[in-house]
Amino acid sequence: MNLSALAPRATTVNAKVGAVALALAALSTLLLTHASAPLAPLRLLALALAAFALWAFSDEMGLRKPLNRAGFVFFAIAVTAKVAATLGVSTDVLGRYYLLYASFLLAALLFWSVAFLHRQRALKVVGAVGVLATLTPIVALIVGHLAVGLGAALGLESILSAANGPTSARLGFVTLVERVFGLWGYVAAWLLWRGHIQAAAPAPR
């Protein structure tokens, strides 16, 4: 087996640490989507790890650039909503918090995927796939607001009804979004690890 294909090519410690943290965050997120128990401490730990990793990722992508900065801001808002929902809010508004979390997480991934389209060819391909993977549920979310029945196949019906009051239904749409994030995180971690995402040069003063 040729282990050189797994060797890191990232040129900065930030990229290497960020890649490992993002891979672990993606793995933990995917595993937790299969757990029905609350597991609040583990979910909060996964969120903290993802925030740390995506900060490093955004540094490498270049936080001075609007798309990368927008992605991180939307992700921060999504994390805030998920922390509140995890720690416990009134059931009357719980669905709204999950809806905010899912939609802003999708928006963050969309911004970062569009940013990939402005990079070299390998990242353009990943960006195009990422845009497609995030736009599809975003469109379904919008359509679901207009006609909830059309979003039932994606689990939108439960979350949209939950947004208007108490819920005990499974939030299938949130699970879908988290799995998209997990898969996207694996790819982004690999790109960081292999040096495809280089630290942005400082802007001239």
C-alpha positions in Angstrom: 0.0 0.0 0.0 1.4 3.4 -1.0 1.2 5.5 2.2 2.6 8.6 0.4 -1.0 9.3 -0.8 -2.0 9.9 2.8 1.0 12.0 3.7 0.2 15.7 4.6 1.2 18.3 2.0 -0.2 21.2 3.9 2.4 23.9 4.4 1.2 25.3 7.7 0.5 23.8 11.1 -2.8 25.6 11.1 -3.9 23.7 8.0 -2.8 20.3 9.4 -4.4 20.8 12.8 -7.6 22.2 11.1 -7.7 19.2 8.7 -7.6 16.7 11.6 -10.1 18.7 13.7 -12.5 19.0 10.7 -12.3 15.3 9.9 -13.0 14.5 13.6 -15.9 17.0 13.7 -17.4 15.5 10.5 -17.1 12.0 11.9 -18.7 12.9 15.2 -21.5 14.8 13.4 -22.3 11.8 11.2 -22.2 9.4 14.1 -24.5 11.6 16.2 -27.1 11.7 13.4 -27.7 8.0 14.1 -28.2 8.6 17.8 -31.7 9.1 19.1 -30.6 9.9 22.7 -30.0 13.6 23.5 -26.3 13.2 24.3 -26.0 16.9 24.9 -22.4 17.0 26.1 -21.2 15.1 23.0 -23.2 17.3 20.6 -21.8 20.4 22.2 -18.3 19.0 22.0 -18.8 18.2 18.3 -20.0 21.8 17.7 -17.0 23.3 19.5 -14.7 21.0 17.5 -16.3 22.0 14.2 -16.1 25.7 15.1 -12.4 25.4 15.9 -11.8 23.5 12.7 -13.7 25.8 10.4 -12.0 28.8 11.9 -8.7 27.3 10.8 -10.3 26.4 7.4 -11.5 30.0 7.0 -8.0 31.3 7.8 -6.5 29.1 5.1 -9.2 30.2 2.6 -8.7 33.8 3.6 -11.0 35.5 6.0 -10.4 38.8 4.3 -12.5 37.5 1.3 -16.2 38.2 1.6 -17.5 34.7 0.7 -15.2 33.1 3.4 -16.1 35.6 6.0 -19.9 35.3 5.2 -19.6 31.5 5.5 -18.0 31.7 8.9 -20.6 34.3 10.2 -23.5 32.1 9.0 -21.8 29.1 10.6 -21.4 30.9 13.9 -25.1 31.8 13.9 -26.0 28.2 13.2 -23.9 27.0 16.1 -25.5 29.5 18.4 -29.0 28.3 17.4 -27.9 24.6 17.9 -26.4 25.3 21.3 -29.6 27.0 22.5 -31.7 24.1 21.1 -29.4 21.5 22.7 -29.3 23.2 26.1 -33.0 23.4 26.1 -35.5 26.1 25.0 -39.3 26.1 25.2 -41.0 23.5 23.0 -43.0 26.3 21.5 -39.9 27.7 19.7 -37.7 24.6 19.5 -38.6 24.0 15.9 -37.7 27.5 15.0 -34.2 27.1 16.5 -33.6 23.9 14.5 -34.9 25.6 11.4 -32.5 28.5 11.9 -29.7 26.1 12.6 -30.3 24.0 9.5 -30.8 26.9 7.1 -27.8 28.9 8.2 -25.6 25.8 8.2 -26.6 25.2 4.6 -26.0 28.8 3.8 -22.5 28.6 5.3 -21.6 25.5 3.2 -23.0 27.3 0.1 -20.8 30.3 0.6 -17.7 28.2 1.1 -18.6 26.0 -1.9 -19.0 29.1 -4.1 -15.6 30.3 -2.8 -14.1 27.0 -4.0 -15.3 27.9 -7.5 -12.8 30.8 -7.5 -9.9 28.5 -6.9 -7.9 26.0 -9.0 -9.6 23.4 -11.1 -9.6 20.6 -8.4 -11.4 22.9 -6.0 -13.8 24.1 -8.7 -15.1 20.6 -9.1 -15.6 20.2 -5.4 -17.2 23.6 -5.2 -19.6 22.7 -8.0 -20.7 19.5 -6.2 -21.0 21.4 -2.9 -23.1 24.1 -4.5 -25.4 21.4 -5.9 -25.6 19.5 -2.6 -26.5 22.6 -0.6 -28.7 24.4 -3.1 -31.0 21.3 -3.4 -32.1 21.3 0.2 -32.2 25.1 0.3 -34.6 25.1 -2.7 -36.6 22.3 -0.9 -36.7 24.5 2.2 -38.1 27.4 0.2 -40.6 25.2 -1.7 -41.5 23.5 1.6 -42.6 26.8 3.0 -44.8 27.4 0.0 -46.1 23.8 -0.3 -45.1 21.6 2.7 -46.3 18.5 1.0 -43.5 18.8 -1.7 -40.9 18.7 1.0 -42.2 15.7 2.8 -39.7 13.3 1.1 -36.8 15.3 2.6 -38.4 15.4 6.1 -39.3 19.0 5.7 -42.9 18.5 6.8 -42.0 17.8 10.4 -39.6 20.7 10.8 -41.9 23.3 9.1 -44.8 22.2 11.3 -42.5 22.2 14.3 -41.5 25.8 13.6 -45.1 26.8 14.4 -45.3 25.0 17.8 -44.3 22.1 20.0 -42.9 19.1 18.3 -42.1 15.5 19.1 -41.6 14.5 15.5 -38.2 13.5 14.1 -36.5 16.4 12.5 -35.5 14.6 9.4 -34.4 17.7 7.5 -31.9 18.6 10.2 -30.5 15.1 10.0 -30.1 15.5 6.3 -28.4 18.8 6.6 -26.0 17.5 9.2 -25.1 14.6 7.0 -24.4 16.9 4.1 -22.2 18.9 6.5 -20.4 15.7 7.6 -19.6 14.7 4.0 -18.6 18.2 3.0 -16.4 18.3 6.1 -14.5 15.2 5.1 -13.8 16.6 1.7 -12.7 20.0 3.0 -10.4 18.2 5.6 -8.8 16.2 2.8 -8.2 19.3 0.7 -6.6 21.0 3.7 -4.5 17.9 4.6 -3.2 17.5 1.0 -2.3 21.2 0.6 -4.9 22.0 -2.0 -6.0 25.0 0.2 -3.1 27.3 0.7 -3.0 30.0 3.3 -4.0 33.3 1.7 -1.2 35.9 1.3 -1.6 39.0 3.4 -3.3 41.8 1.6 -0.9 44.7 0.7 -1.1 47.7 3.0 
